[in-house]
Each structure stands twice: as C-alpha cells, then as structure tokens.
Amino acid sequence: MHELICASVLARVLLLVAPLTSLQSVDITNFTTSFANGVQFCAILDSYFPKAVNYKALDHADQRANFTLAFKVFNLYPHCTWWCACSCDVIVASC
C-alpha cells in the first residue's frame, strides 16, 4: 500500500514539474534518466528564477557543473532549503 501512495505522489510531482520546463524544451518523464545531467533541475529553477540561471549557456554534457549551479541557486533562496539535505557529490555519484 505504501508503495502505491509513493508512486502516486511521485506521479503528481512529475505532472507539476513537467510544464515548468516547457519553455526550455526539456522533457521530464521520470526521476532517473530525466534528471541525470542536472539540466532539468536548472530548467525548473530557470522557470522560477530566470535571472539566477542562464539556461541557454548550460553544457548538457557537464553534469557536475549543472548540478553545482542548481545547488548554488537553491542555496540563494531561503524557501528552497528543503533541497540542502543533498549535495552535488551525492547526486552525481548516484546518476
């Protein structure tokens, strides 16, 4: 039962974030491959904080730089502190 609830919540989160990245033409379909290079996190942040993320300048092949930028932006905004429990190294190692 718990797995079904979690799956339902994750599906809803995907539905919420997918439209946020439409301006950048970033397709978000799951939590593994869709987020593997950090570009998707930056695209979501760009939709909220366009002056903090220069999405067009991102190198889609530079995973560490993309996640580093995402964490830097998350840390700039106090209401994004929920993300601070993770680190760039943990994310990059798990992708």
Buried (B, 14 or more C-beta within 10 A) or exposed (E): EEEEEEEEEEEEEBEEBBEBBEEBEBEBEEEEEBBBBBBBBBBBBBBEBEEBBEBEEBEEEBBEBBBBBBBEBBEEEEEBEEBEEEEBEEBBEEE
